[in-house]
Amino acid sequence: MPLDPQVEAMRAEREANNVPQLYTQPLAEARAADLASIQAAGGEVEKVHHVEDLATDDGVQLRVYRPDLTGPLPTLIYFFGGGWTLGSIETADGISRKLANAVPCQVITVGYRLAPEHPFPAAVHDCHHATQWIAAHAGGLQADPARLVVGGDSAGGNLAAATTLLARDNGPELAGQLLVYPNTLYGSDTISMRAGDDPYLFNKTSVGWYWDHYLTDSADGLNPLASPLLAESHADLPPALVITAEYDPLRDEGEYYAEKLHAAGVPTTLSRYDGMVHGFFAMSGILDGGKKAMAEAASWLNKIFGDD
């Protein structure tokens, strides 16, 4: 189907204002522009009963969003998007607040290190170590260690998938994985990637720019922790919800990953949003598709946590 009318209007506004692509800007400016764009499209900032910043023993920053519930609480450990290069706890603030209220559940966002200052595999190890730390400190965090789910959008979805691979062998046990338009394969040459050349939307140049910052050696792209699609086995991973967008260069690799999980016996739900583009999950303030995807994620989490 064609671009959703709301997406078309957003794209037309970008073209009319000649909004520069993030990959054309110096890194500091791109990071600031990314945050401003996400905040503008995210809608009203929801209040959450308790919000707290803290850090793991090895210094990884965390932000806890806790609804007005008594523990131990089902907990979503969330990794923000931004191509491993942009993004922060702040860029995931709107998503975290909405999911904490909508499920309801506790959400803990992980402030992993960014590339190129800290290239692969720093972000993967930060996310896995933070997940282990949260499980080990579940009591103090009011978290239920039997109901931990990892999730993220874009690069955050990539990191969530990689974390499940590490957790399968090294713990902790996870109840689910929420993967929103995840990167799953370095150097992918899919139909959706080849078609992703719109100069006013996230495109294949964007994808390459992020990978170039993240990897110091292209050979690292063959590592399953960078490209989860290449893992030797996807068996015994936690149940998954994979959300993709029709007009996203990453669409096919996200859907291939869902197929891999399903083939390995992992309970997997794949949900493609027609007419949508990369980033729409964080745009629930201006895109109805973003609102629907957020509601679907909340409903799925509710079922995974056993609260439905």
N, C-alpha and C positions, 0 to 999 in steps of 0.2 A: 504494500500500500504506500501512498505518498507520505511525505513528512506530515506528522501531526500538525494541525493548524497552529497550535500554540508554539510548537517548535519552529515552524516556519516563520511566525511572527518574531520570535527571539532571534532567529538567524538573520532576518531582514533588518532588525534593529542593529545587530552587530555590523552588518555590511554598510548600513547607512552611516554609522558612526566610525567606520573603518577601524574597528577594534583590533589591535594587533594580536597575533597568536603569541601564546606564552613562550614558544620556542624561539621567537625573534627578540626577546628581551633579555637583558642581563639577569643573572640568577636571582639576585635580591629583589629586583623589580618584579620578576615573574612570580616569586613567592608571595609578595604583597598583593599583586593583582589577582592571583588565584584565590587568596583568602577573601578579598573584597568581592569577587564575583560569586563565590559560594555563599557568603553572608547575604548578598543582595537577592539571590534566587531562593534562599532557604525558607523565607517567610518569617512569621512571628517566632521569636525565641520563647520556647515554652519554659515555664517554671517547673523545676523538679524539687522534691521535698528536701533532698540533701545532696550537695555537690562539694566535693573535696579533692584537692590536689595532694598527691603524695609521691613517693618514689620507692622503687625496689632497693634491695640491699646493694646492688651494683649500679644504682644511679639512674635507671630508666624511669622517666617520668610517667605517672599515671594520673588519670582523672576519674573519679568515682561519681556516678550518677545513681542515687538510691531513691526509689519511690517510697511513699509512706506505707511500708509493709514491715511486718516482723520477720526476722530471719529464722533459719538460713535461707537466703534468697537465690533463686535461679539467676545466673549471671552470664551475660554476653560480654566477651572480651573482644573489643573492636579495634581494628587496625585501619587508619585513615588512608585515603587514596592520595594521588599526586605523583605517580610515576617514580616512587622511591626518592624523588628529588625535591618536589614541592610538598605542601601539606604539613599539617601539625595537629595536635590535639584540638586546637581552635577550629580547624576546618571541619572536623567531625563533630563539633559541639551540637549543631542543630540536629543531625541524625541521631546522636546519642540521646539527647533529651526526648525526641519524639518516640524512639523505641522504648526508652525507660518507662515512659508514661503509657504507651499504647499496649505493651505486652500484658501486664507490667512486669518489669524485671530490673535487676541491677545491671548497669552497663559500666564497664571499665575500659576506658580508651588508653591505648599504649602509645607513648611518645618515642617511638623508635628513632634511631639515628638516620640521617638522610645522606644520600649521595649528592654530589661526588666526594664530599668531605669524608664520608664513610661508605665506601662502595660495598657491593655484594661480597660476603654474606652477612655483613653487620646487621642489617635490618632483620633478616631471618632469625639470627641468633637472639637479637633483642626481643623479638616477638615470642619466640619459644621460651626463652628464659623468664620473661615476664609472666607467661602463662603458667609455667611451673611454680613461680613465686606466688602467684595468686592462689593456686591450688594449695600450696604449702601453708599459706597464711589465711586460709578460708575463714577460720573462726573469727579472727580479728576484723575481717572484711565483711562479715555477715553473709558470706557466700556459701552456697551449698556445693561442695566439691563433686557431688554426683550429678550436678546440673550445670556444667560449664560448656558453653558453646563459643567457638571462635568465629569471627566474621570480619568482613571488610569490603570496601568497594574499590574496583580497579586494582592498583598495586596493592591495596589493602586486602583485596580478595586473593591475589597471588600469595601474599604473606600468610593469609589464613590457611590456604591450601598447603603451603609448605610446612606450616606449623603442625598440621594434622599428620603429615608424613613423619616429622620428627617425634611427635607425641605418641604415635603408634608404637614406636620402639623404645622411647625414653620417657614416656609419661608427660603430662598427666592424662588420665582417661577423659575423653571428651564426649559430650552428648550430641554434638552437631556441628555443622559448618555452614555459614551463610556467606555465599560467594556472589557478589554483585559485579557484573561485567568484569570478571577477573582476567588478567594476563595469565596465560598458561603455557605459552610456547614462544621462546625467543626466535626471531627470524621467520615467523610464520608467513606463509605466502598463500593465504586463503582467499576465497572469493570476496569475503567482506573486507579483508585488508586491501586487496587490489582496488576495490570500489571506494575506499575511504580516502578521497582526495579533496573534499570540500574545504576551501580556504577559510571558511568562517565557522567550521565545526572542528571538534577533535578529529584528527585525521592520521593517516599512516606516517606522515612526517613527525607528528607529535609522538607517536609510538616509538619511532626510531630515536628521537631526541632523548626520551626518557631512558631507553635501554643503554644508549651511549654514555649517559651519566652513571648508570647503575653498575655496569660491568667494566672492569679494567681490562679484561681479555674476553674476546668473543667466545673462546672455548668454554668459559664459565656458563654460557647460555645453555650448554648441554647438561649442566648439573640439574637434577630434578628439583632441587631447592630453588632454582631460578625458573625452571620450566617444569612445573608439576606434571604436565601431560606426559613427560618422558620417564616418569617413575616406572621401575620394573614391575611393580604391583600396586594396585589401588585397592586391594582387598583389605578388609578389616578397618577401613576408615569410617568415621562417624557419618550419620545421615546428613544429606546436603540439600539445600535449596540453592539453585543456580539461577540468577536473574540476568537476562541479556536484553540488549536493545537492537532493533532491526537495523538502524543506520549507525552502527558502531563498528569500526575496524576490528575490534576484539570479539565481535559476536560469535564467529565460527569457532574460534579456539575455546571460548567459554562453553559453547554447546558440545564441542568434541570432548571436553573434560567431563561434562555431565554424562555423556555416553560412556566414557571410560569407567566412571564410578558405577553407573548402572550395570555395566557388563561384569564388573568385579563383585556384584552382589550388594553394593551399597544402596540403601534406600535413598533415591534421588528424585527431586522434583525440579524440572526445568521449566522456566517461565520466560518466554520471549515477549517483550512489549513492542508491538508493531507501531511504527511511526516515531519511535523514540530514538534518542541519540545518547552517546556516551555522556555520563554525568547526570542523567535525568533523575537518578535516585536522590541526589542532593538538591534538586530543584523543585521540591514539593510546594514551595511558595508561589511558583508561577506555572507549573506543569501538573495537570491532573494525573498524567501518567506517573509522575513521581509520587503523588499521594496514594495512588492505587498500589504501587510497588511497595511503599512503606507499610501500607495496611496488610499486604500479603506477607511481607517479612514478619510483621508482628504476629499475625495469625499462625504462621508456621512455627515461630519460636514458642508461642503459647502451647502448641501441640507437643513440640519436642520437650518442653519443660514439664509437660504433664499437667498443665493448669487449665486445659480446655474443657 
